[in-house]
Amino acid sequence: MRYCYECHSGDPRKAKSNFVLDTREGLRKGGQSGAVIAPGNPDESLLIEAVQYMGLEMPPKEKLRTN
C-alpha cells in the first residue's frame, strides 16, 4: 500500500485522479475512472485489475512484486 498512498491519500482534490484509498468513503466513491471496487465481486474490481496490470497499470512505474 505504500506505493499507492504516495498518490492516492489525503485530500481528494489533490490526490491523483481524485481517488483516495485511505478512507472507506474514498474507496466506495472511486475516482475519475469511477468505482474501483466491486463489493462481493473482486473479478469486476478496477483496483484489482490495476495492480495486476490488466489495462490500467498501478503503480505506473513498475508492477508490484508478489511473494
PyMOL Python script that loads the backbone (N, CA, C, O; Angstrom):
from pymol import cmd

cmd.read_pdbstr("""\
ATOM      1  N   MET A   1       0.806  -1.191   0.000  1.00  0.00           N
ATOM      2  CA  MET A   1       0.000   0.000   0.000  1.00  0.00           C
ATOM      3  C   MET A   1       0.851   1.257   0.000  1.00  0.00           C
ATOM      4  O   MET A   1       0.374   2.324  -0.386  1.00  0.00           O
ATOM      5  N   ARG A   2       2.106   1.151   0.426  1.00  0.00           N
ATOM      6  CA  ARG A   2       2.920   2.369   0.495  1.00  0.00           C
ATOM      7  C   ARG A   2       3.067   3.021  -0.865  1.00  0.00           C
ATOM      8  O   ARG A   2       3.163   4.245  -0.954  1.00  0.00           O
ATOM      9  N   TYR A   3       3.088   2.229  -1.927  1.00  0.00           N
ATOM     10  CA  TYR A   3       3.199   2.796  -3.266  1.00  0.00           C
ATOM     11  C   TYR A   3       1.922   3.542  -3.639  1.00  0.00           C
ATOM     12  O   TYR A   3       1.971   4.558  -4.333  1.00  0.00           O
ATOM     13  N   CYS A   4       0.806   3.048  -3.189  1.00  0.00           N
ATOM     14  CA  CYS A   4      -0.491   3.643  -3.510  1.00  0.00           C
ATOM     15  C   CYS A   4      -0.702   4.963  -2.763  1.00  0.00           C
ATOM     16  O   CYS A   4      -1.203   5.933  -3.333  1.00  0.00           O
ATOM     17  N   TYR A   5      -0.320   4.991  -1.494  1.00  0.00           N
ATOM     18  CA  TYR A   5      -0.554   6.165  -0.655  1.00  0.00           C
ATOM     19  C   TYR A   5       0.183   7.402  -1.152  1.00  0.00           C
ATOM     20  O   TYR A   5      -0.276   8.521  -0.923  1.00  0.00           O
ATOM     21  N   GLU A   6       1.301   7.224  -1.820  1.00  0.00           N
ATOM     22  CA  GLU A   6       2.054   8.369  -2.321  1.00  0.00           C
ATOM     23  C   GLU A   6       1.192   9.276  -3.190  1.00  0.00           C
ATOM     24  O   GLU A   6       1.348  10.497  -3.156  1.00  0.00           O
ATOM     25  N   CYS A   7       0.303   8.705  -3.949  1.00  0.00           N
ATOM     26  CA  CYS A   7      -0.526   9.476  -4.888  1.00  0.00           C
ATOM     27  C   CYS A   7      -2.013   9.486  -4.535  1.00  0.00           C
ATOM     28  O   CYS A   7      -2.743  10.373  -4.977  1.00  0.00           O
ATOM     29  N   HIS A   8      -2.471   8.511  -3.744  1.00  0.00           N
ATOM     30  CA  HIS A   8      -3.906   8.331  -3.521  1.00  0.00           C
ATOM     31  C   HIS A   8      -4.309   8.372  -2.052  1.00  0.00           C
ATOM     32  O   HIS A   8      -5.018   7.486  -1.573  1.00  0.00           O
ATOM     33  N   SER A   9      -3.858   9.398  -1.338  1.00  0.00           N
ATOM     34  CA  SER A   9      -4.293   9.580   0.045  1.00  0.00           C
ATOM     35  C   SER A   9      -4.469  11.060   0.326  1.00  0.00           C
ATOM     36  O   SER A   9      -3.954  11.920  -0.389  1.00  0.00           O
ATOM     37  N   GLY A  10      -5.213  11.332   1.393  1.00  0.00           N
ATOM     38  CA  GLY A  10      -5.418  12.724   1.781  1.00  0.00           C
ATOM     39  C   GLY A  10      -6.598  13.374   1.085  1.00  0.00           C
ATOM     40  O   GLY A  10      -7.642  12.747   0.905  1.00  0.00           O
ATOM     41  N   ASP A  11      -6.438  14.610   0.699  1.00  0.00           N
ATOM     42  CA  ASP A  11      -7.492  15.422   0.088  1.00  0.00           C
ATOM     43  C   ASP A  11      -7.812  14.922  -1.319  1.00  0.00           C
ATOM     44  O   ASP A  11      -6.922  14.905  -2.170  1.00  0.00           O
ATOM     45  N   PRO A  12      -9.050  14.516  -1.593  1.00  0.00           N
ATOM     46  CA  PRO A  12      -9.417  14.010  -2.922  1.00  0.00           C
ATOM     47  C   PRO A  12      -9.145  15.012  -4.049  1.00  0.00           C
ATOM     48  O   PRO A  12      -8.891  14.610  -5.184  1.00  0.00           O
ATOM     49  N   ARG A  13      -9.197  16.300  -3.744  1.00  0.00           N
ATOM     50  CA  ARG A  13      -8.944  17.299  -4.789  1.00  0.00           C
ATOM     51  C   ARG A  13      -7.476  17.357  -5.171  1.00  0.00           C
ATOM     52  O   ARG A  13      -7.133  17.833  -6.253  1.00  0.00           O
ATOM     53  N   LYS A  14      -6.603  16.875  -4.287  1.00  0.00           N
ATOM     54  CA  LYS A  14      -5.164  16.898  -4.548  1.00  0.00           C
ATOM     55  C   LYS A  14      -4.632  15.532  -4.957  1.00  0.00           C
ATOM     56  O   LYS A  14      -3.546  15.441  -5.530  1.00  0.00           O
ATOM     57  N   ALA A  15      -5.375  14.470  -4.674  1.00  0.00           N
ATOM     58  CA  ALA A  15      -4.930  13.116  -4.991  1.00  0.00           C
ATOM     59  C   ALA A  15      -5.008  12.885  -6.498  1.00  0.00           C
ATOM     60  O   ALA A  15      -5.859  13.457  -7.180  1.00  0.00           O
ATOM     61  N   LYS A  16      -4.128  12.058  -7.000  1.00  0.00           N
ATOM     62  CA  LYS A  16      -4.134  11.731  -8.427  1.00  0.00           C
ATOM     63  C   LYS A  16      -5.479  11.132  -8.807  1.00  0.00           C
ATOM     64  O   LYS A  16      -5.999  10.256  -8.115  1.00  0.00           O
ATOM     65  N   SER A  17      -6.027  11.604  -9.894  1.00  0.00           N
ATOM     66  CA  SER A  17      -7.321  11.143 -10.427  1.00  0.00           C
ATOM     67  C   SER A  17      -8.457  11.300  -9.423  1.00  0.00           C
ATOM     68  O   SER A  17      -9.483  10.628  -9.531  1.00  0.00           O
ATOM     69  N   ASN A  18      -8.276  12.179  -8.456  1.00  0.00           N
ATOM     70  CA  ASN A  18      -9.286  12.432  -7.417  1.00  0.00           C
ATOM     71  C   ASN A  18      -9.679  11.163  -6.668  1.00  0.00           C
ATOM     72  O   ASN A  18     -10.807  11.039  -6.192  1.00  0.00           O
ATOM     73  N   PHE A  19      -8.747  10.229  -6.569  1.00  0.00           N
ATOM     74  CA  PHE A  19      -9.022   8.961  -5.901  1.00  0.00           C
ATOM     75  C   PHE A  19      -8.182   8.835  -4.636  1.00  0.00           C
ATOM     76  O   PHE A  19      -6.953   8.887  -4.684  1.00  0.00           O
ATOM     77  N   VAL A  20      -8.866   8.669  -3.500  1.00  0.00           N
ATOM     78  CA  VAL A  20      -8.181   8.399  -2.235  1.00  0.00           C
ATOM     79  C   VAL A  20      -8.597   7.025  -1.726  1.00  0.00           C
ATOM     80  O   VAL A  20      -9.772   6.661  -1.765  1.00  0.00           O
ATOM     81  N   LEU A  21      -7.624   6.279  -1.254  1.00  0.00           N
ATOM     82  CA  LEU A  21      -7.950   4.938  -0.773  1.00  0.00           C
ATOM     83  C   LEU A  21      -7.710   4.775   0.706  1.00  0.00           C
ATOM     84  O   LEU A  21      -7.753   3.661   1.228  1.00  0.00           O
ATOM     85  N   ASP A  22      -7.457   5.879   1.389  1.00  0.00           N
ATOM     86  CA  ASP A  22      -7.228   5.769   2.823  1.00  0.00           C
ATOM     87  C   ASP A  22      -8.482   6.027   3.657  1.00  0.00           C
ATOM     88  O   ASP A  22      -8.403   6.151   4.879  1.00  0.00           O
ATOM     89  N   THR A  23      -9.627   6.107   3.001  1.00  0.00           N
ATOM     90  CA  THR A  23     -10.892   6.196   3.719  1.00  0.00           C
ATOM     91  C   THR A  23     -11.904   5.239   3.068  1.00  0.00           C
ATOM     92  O   THR A  23     -11.808   4.923   1.882  1.00  0.00           O
ATOM     93  N   ARG A  24     -12.845   4.801   3.852  1.00  0.00           N
ATOM     94  CA  ARG A  24     -13.896   3.927   3.323  1.00  0.00           C
ATOM     95  C   ARG A  24     -14.695   4.656   2.235  1.00  0.00           C
ATOM     96  O   ARG A  24     -15.018   4.084   1.194  1.00  0.00           O
ATOM     97  N   GLU A  25     -15.006   5.930   2.500  1.00  0.00           N
ATOM     98  CA  GLU A  25     -15.745   6.726   1.517  1.00  0.00           C
ATOM     99  C   GLU A  25     -14.971   6.860   0.206  1.00  0.00           C
ATOM    100  O   GLU A  25     -15.552   6.773  -0.876  1.00  0.00           O
ATOM    101  N   GLY A  26     -13.671   7.071   0.308  1.00  0.00           N
ATOM    102  CA  GLY A  26     -12.844   7.200  -0.889  1.00  0.00           C
ATOM    103  C   GLY A  26     -12.833   5.931  -1.711  1.00  0.00           C
ATOM    104  O   GLY A  26     -12.927   5.986  -2.937  1.00  0.00           O
ATOM    105  N   LEU A  27     -12.721   4.794  -1.058  1.00  0.00           N
ATOM    106  CA  LEU A  27     -12.749   3.514  -1.768  1.00  0.00           C
ATOM    107  C   LEU A  27     -14.098   3.277  -2.435  1.00  0.00           C
ATOM    108  O   LEU A  27     -14.156   2.805  -3.570  1.00  0.00           O
ATOM    109  N   ARG A  28     -15.164   3.596  -1.747  1.00  0.00           N
ATOM    110  CA  ARG A  28     -16.503   3.387  -2.308  1.00  0.00           C
ATOM    111  C   ARG A  28     -16.802   4.324  -3.467  1.00  0.00           C
ATOM    112  O   ARG A  28     -17.438   3.933  -4.446  1.00  0.00           O
ATOM    113  N   LYS A  29     -16.336   5.572  -3.351  1.00  0.00           N
ATOM    114  CA  LYS A  29     -16.605   6.570  -4.381  1.00  0.00           C
ATOM    115  C   LYS A  29     -15.763   6.341  -5.636  1.00  0.00           C
ATOM    116  O   LYS A  29     -16.260   6.477  -6.754  1.00  0.00           O
ATOM    117  N   GLY A  30     -14.499   5.994  -5.450  1.00  0.00           N
ATOM    118  CA  GLY A  30     -13.602   5.844  -6.583  1.00  0.00           C
ATOM    119  C   GLY A  30     -13.037   7.181  -7.010  1.00  0.00           C
ATOM    120  O   GLY A  30     -12.980   8.119  -6.214  1.00  0.00           O
ATOM    121  N   GLY A  31     -12.622   7.274  -8.252  1.00  0.00           N
ATOM    122  CA  GLY A  31     -12.006   8.494  -8.761  1.00  0.00           C
ATOM    123  C   GLY A  31     -12.533   8.856 -10.132  1.00  0.00           C
ATOM    124  O   GLY A  31     -13.694   8.597 -10.450  1.00  0.00           O
ATOM    125  N   GLN A  32     -11.682   9.451 -10.937  1.00  0.00           N
ATOM    126  CA  GLN A  32     -12.089   9.880 -12.276  1.00  0.00           C
ATOM    127  C   GLN A  32     -12.551   8.717 -13.151  1.00  0.00           C
ATOM    128  O   GLN A  32     -13.385   8.902 -14.038  1.00  0.00           O
ATOM    129  N   SER A  33     -12.022   7.533 -12.911  1.00  0.00           N
ATOM    130  CA  SER A  33     -12.413   6.361 -13.699  1.00  0.00           C
ATOM    131  C   SER A  33     -13.652   5.673 -13.163  1.00  0.00           C
ATOM    132  O   SER A  33     -14.094   4.664 -13.713  1.00  0.00           O
ATOM    133  N   GLY A  34     -14.216   6.213 -12.090  1.00  0.00           N
ATOM    134  CA  GLY A  34     -15.413   5.633 -11.494  1.00  0.00           C
ATOM    135  C   GLY A  34     -15.084   4.750 -10.311  1.00  0.00           C
ATOM    136  O   GLY A  34     -14.021   4.877  -9.702  1.00  0.00           O
ATOM    137  N   ALA A  35     -15.993   3.864  -9.991  1.00  0.00           N
ATOM    138  CA  ALA A  35     -15.829   2.965  -8.850  1.00  0.00           C
ATOM    139  C   ALA A  35     -14.626   2.054  -9.066  1.00  0.00           C
ATOM    140  O   ALA A  35     -14.392   1.578 -10.177  1.00  0.00           O
ATOM    141  N   VAL A  36     -13.863   1.813  -7.997  1.00  0.00           N
ATOM    142  CA  VAL A  36     -12.678   0.973  -8.118  1.00  0.00           C
ATOM    143  C   VAL A  36     -12.845  -0.397  -7.481  1.00  0.00           C
ATOM    144  O   VAL A  36     -12.066  -1.312  -7.749  1.00  0.00           O
ATOM    145  N   ILE A  37     -13.860  -0.538  -6.639  1.00  0.00           N
ATOM    146  CA  ILE A  37     -14.115  -1.839  -6.028  1.00  0.00           C
ATOM    147  C   ILE A  37     -15.522  -2.302  -6.396  1.00  0.00           C
ATOM    148  O   ILE A  37     -16.428  -1.500  -6.622  1.00  0.00           O
ATOM    149  N   ALA A  38     -15.668  -3.602  -6.446  1.00  0.00           N
ATOM    150  CA  ALA A  38     -16.969  -4.208  -6.698  1.00  0.00           C
ATOM    151  C   ALA A  38     -17.237  -5.155  -5.532  1.00  0.00           C
ATOM    152  O   ALA A  38     -16.839  -6.319  -5.579  1.00  0.00           O
ATOM    153  N   PRO A  39     -17.910  -4.669  -4.482  1.00  0.00           N
ATOM    154  CA  PRO A  39     -18.134  -5.496  -3.298  1.00  0.00           C
ATOM    155  C   PRO A  39     -18.721  -6.863  -3.652  1.00  0.00           C
ATOM    156  O   PRO A  39     -19.723  -6.969  -4.360  1.00  0.00           O
ATOM    157  N   GLY A  40     -18.070  -7.898  -3.138  1.00  0.00           N
ATOM    158  CA  GLY A  40     -18.523  -9.262  -3.385  1.00  0.00           C
ATOM    159  C   GLY A  40     -18.132  -9.820  -4.735  1.00  0.00           C
ATOM    160  O   GLY A  40     -18.439 -10.973  -5.038  1.00  0.00           O
ATOM    161  N   ASN A  41     -17.456  -9.021  -5.560  1.00  0.00           N
ATOM    162  CA  ASN A  41     -17.084  -9.485  -6.888  1.00  0.00           C
ATOM    163  C   ASN A  41     -15.713  -8.929  -7.278  1.00  0.00           C
ATOM    164  O   ASN A  41     -15.633  -8.023  -8.108  1.00  0.00           O
ATOM    165  N   PRO A  42     -14.643  -9.454  -6.697  1.00  0.00           N
ATOM    166  CA  PRO A  42     -13.321  -8.909  -6.961  1.00  0.00           C
ATOM    167  C   PRO A  42     -12.891  -8.983  -8.424  1.00  0.00           C
ATOM    168  O   PRO A  42     -12.066  -8.181  -8.863  1.00  0.00           O
ATOM    169  N   ASP A  43     -13.432  -9.923  -9.176  1.00  0.00           N
ATOM    170  CA  ASP A  43     -13.083 -10.019 -10.597  1.00  0.00           C
ATOM    171  C   ASP A  43     -13.552  -8.810 -11.397  1.00  0.00           C
ATOM    172  O   ASP A  43     -13.053  -8.569 -12.496  1.00  0.00           O
ATOM    173  N   GLU A  44     -14.494  -8.053 -10.869  1.00  0.00           N
ATOM    174  CA  GLU A  44     -15.014  -6.860 -11.523  1.00  0.00           C
ATOM    175  C   GLU A  44     -14.365  -5.581 -10.993  1.00  0.00           C
ATOM    176  O   GLU A  44     -14.755  -4.482 -11.387  1.00  0.00           O
ATOM    177  N   SER A  45     -13.389  -5.714 -10.113  1.00  0.00           N
ATOM    178  CA  SER A  45     -12.779  -4.582  -9.436  1.00  0.00           C
ATOM    179  C   SER A  45     -11.692  -3.919 -10.274  1.00  0.00           C
ATOM    180  O   SER A  45     -10.730  -4.571 -10.678  1.00  0.00           O
ATOM    181  N   LEU A  46     -11.846  -2.631 -10.533  1.00  0.00           N
ATOM    182  CA  LEU A  46     -10.835  -1.867 -11.262  1.00  0.00           C
ATOM    183  C   LEU A  46      -9.533  -1.819 -10.462  1.00  0.00           C
ATOM    184  O   LEU A  46      -8.451  -1.824 -11.049  1.00  0.00           O
ATOM    185  N   LEU A  47      -9.624  -1.774  -9.147  1.00  0.00           N
ATOM    186  CA  LEU A  47      -8.434  -1.745  -8.306  1.00  0.00           C
ATOM    187  C   LEU A  47      -7.611  -3.026  -8.494  1.00  0.00           C
ATOM    188  O   LEU A  47      -6.391  -2.958  -8.637  1.00  0.00           O
ATOM    189  N   ILE A  48      -8.259  -4.171  -8.494  1.00  0.00           N
ATOM    190  CA  ILE A  48      -7.561  -5.448  -8.691  1.00  0.00           C
ATOM    191  C   ILE A  48      -6.957  -5.493 -10.088  1.00  0.00           C
ATOM    192  O   ILE A  48      -5.810  -5.912 -10.248  1.00  0.00           O
ATOM    193  N   GLU A  49      -7.701  -5.072 -11.093  1.00  0.00           N
ATOM    194  CA  GLU A  49      -7.188  -5.046 -12.474  1.00  0.00           C
ATOM    195  C   GLU A  49      -5.955  -4.149 -12.583  1.00  0.00           C
ATOM    196  O   GLU A  49      -4.995  -4.489 -13.275  1.00  0.00           O
ATOM    197  N   ALA A  50      -5.983  -3.012 -11.901  1.00  0.00           N
ATOM    198  CA  ALA A  50      -4.872  -2.061 -11.984  1.00  0.00           C
ATOM    199  C   ALA A  50      -3.593  -2.626 -11.373  1.00  0.00           C
ATOM    200  O   ALA A  50      -2.525  -2.509 -11.974  1.00  0.00           O
ATOM    201  N   VAL A  51      -3.678  -3.235 -10.192  1.00  0.00           N
ATOM    202  CA  VAL A  51      -2.465  -3.754  -9.568  1.00  0.00           C
ATOM    203  C   VAL A  51      -1.979  -5.029 -10.236  1.00  0.00           C
ATOM    204  O   VAL A  51      -0.828  -5.422 -10.044  1.00  0.00           O
ATOM    205  N   GLN A  52      -2.835  -5.685 -11.020  1.00  0.00           N
ATOM    206  CA  GLN A  52      -2.421  -6.866 -11.778  1.00  0.00           C
ATOM    207  C   GLN A  52      -1.987  -6.505 -13.201  1.00  0.00           C
ATOM    208  O   GLN A  52      -1.661  -7.382 -14.001  1.00  0.00           O
ATOM    209  N   TYR A  53      -1.989  -5.199 -13.508  1.00  0.00           N
ATOM    210  CA  TYR A  53      -1.584  -4.693 -14.826  1.00  0.00           C
ATOM    211  C   TYR A  53      -2.449  -5.272 -15.945  1.00  0.00           C
ATOM    212  O   TYR A  53      -1.933  -5.734 -16.963  1.00  0.00           O
ATOM    213  N   MET A  54      -3.733  -5.243 -15.751  1.00  0.00           N
ATOM    214  CA  MET A  54      -4.683  -5.744 -16.744  1.00  0.00           C
ATOM    215  C   MET A  54      -5.455  -4.561 -17.338  1.00  0.00           C
ATOM    216  O   MET A  54      -6.663  -4.441 -17.133  1.00  0.00           O
ATOM    217  N   GLY A  55      -4.768  -3.704 -18.060  1.00  0.00           N
ATOM    218  CA  GLY A  55      -5.381  -2.489 -18.593  1.00  0.00           C
ATOM    219  C   GLY A  55      -4.752  -1.291 -17.931  1.00  0.00           C
ATOM    220  O   GLY A  55      -3.665  -0.867 -18.325  1.00  0.00           O
ATOM    221  N   LEU A  56      -5.411  -0.734 -16.931  1.00  0.00           N
ATOM    222  CA  LEU A  56      -4.853   0.337 -16.133  1.00  0.00           C
ATOM    223  C   LEU A  56      -3.710  -0.239 -15.300  1.00  0.00           C
ATOM    224  O   LEU A  56      -3.875  -1.290 -14.680  1.00  0.00           O
ATOM    225  N   GLU A  57      -2.565   0.423 -15.275  1.00  0.00           N
ATOM    226  CA  GLU A  57      -1.393  -0.128 -14.602  1.00  0.00           C
ATOM    227  C   GLU A  57      -0.977   0.719 -13.406  1.00  0.00           C
ATOM    228  O   GLU A  57      -0.509   1.847 -13.563  1.00  0.00           O
ATOM    229  N   MET A  58      -1.151   0.167 -12.215  1.00  0.00           N
ATOM    230  CA  MET A  58      -0.783   0.845 -10.984  1.00  0.00           C
ATOM    231  C   MET A  58       0.036  -0.098 -10.116  1.00  0.00           C
ATOM    232  O   MET A  58      -0.327  -1.267  -9.982  1.00  0.00           O
ATOM    233  N   PRO A  59       1.113   0.365  -9.533  1.00  0.00           N
ATOM    234  CA  PRO A  59       1.718   1.672  -9.716  1.00  0.00           C
ATOM    235  C   PRO A  59       2.303   1.792 -11.121  1.00  0.00           C
ATOM    236  O   PRO A  59       2.714   0.793 -11.711  1.00  0.00           O
ATOM    237  N   PRO A  60       2.341   3.003 -11.653  1.00  0.00           N
ATOM    238  CA  PRO A  60       2.704   3.184 -13.056  1.00  0.00           C
ATOM    239  C   PRO A  60       4.161   2.871 -13.396  1.00  0.00           C
ATOM    240  O   PRO A  60       4.458   2.541 -14.545  1.00  0.00           O
ATOM    241  N   LYS A  61       5.072   2.964 -12.436  1.00  0.00           N
ATOM    242  CA  LYS A  61       6.483   2.777 -12.752  1.00  0.00           C
ATOM    243  C   LYS A  61       6.922   1.321 -12.836  1.00  0.00           C
ATOM    244  O   LYS A  61       7.794   0.981 -13.635  1.00  0.00           O
ATOM    245  N   GLU A  62       6.328   0.469 -12.025  1.00  0.00           N
ATOM    246  CA  GLU A  62       6.656  -0.946 -12.068  1.00  0.00           C
ATOM    247  C   GLU A  62       5.581  -1.766 -11.378  1.00  0.00           C
ATOM    248  O   GLU A  62       4.936  -1.312 -10.433  1.00  0.00           O
ATOM    249  N   LYS A  63       5.406  -2.962 -11.863  1.00  0.00           N
ATOM    250  CA  LYS A  63       4.404  -3.859 -11.304  1.00  0.00           C
ATOM    251  C   LYS A  63       4.798  -4.284  -9.894  1.00  0.00           C
ATOM    252  O   LYS A  63       5.975  -4.503  -9.611  1.00  0.00           O
ATOM    253  N   LEU A  64       3.818  -4.398  -9.020  1.00  0.00           N
ATOM    254  CA  LEU A  64       4.072  -4.861  -7.654  1.00  0.00           C
ATOM    255  C   LEU A  64       4.573  -6.301  -7.678  1.00  0.00           C
ATOM    256  O   LEU A  64       4.119  -7.120  -8.478  1.00  0.00           O
ATOM    257  N   ARG A  65       5.512  -6.591  -6.794  1.00  0.00           N
ATOM    258  CA  ARG A  65       6.015  -7.953  -6.687  1.00  0.00           C
ATOM    259  C   ARG A  65       5.074  -8.774  -5.815  1.00  0.00           C
ATOM    260  O   ARG A  65       4.524  -8.266  -4.838  1.00  0.00           O
ATOM    261  N   THR A  66       4.895 -10.018  -6.162  1.00  0.00           N
ATOM    262  CA  THR A  66       4.073 -10.908  -5.337  1.00  0.00           C
ATOM    263  C   THR A  66       4.998 -11.939  -4.707  1.00  0.00           C
ATOM    264  O   THR A  66       5.967 -12.377  -5.327  1.00  0.00           O
ATOM    265  N   ASN A  67       4.704 -12.313  -3.508  1.00  0.00           N
ATOM    266  CA  ASN A  67       5.529 -13.283  -2.790  1.00  0.00           C
ATOM    267  C   ASN A  67       4.773 -14.547  -2.577  1.00  0.00           C
ATOM    268  O   ASN A  67       5.301 -15.490  -1.987  1.00  0.00           O
TER     269      ASN A  67
END
""", "prot")
cmd.dss("prot")
cmd.show_as("cartoon", "prot")
cmd.util.cbc("prot")
cmd.orient("prot")
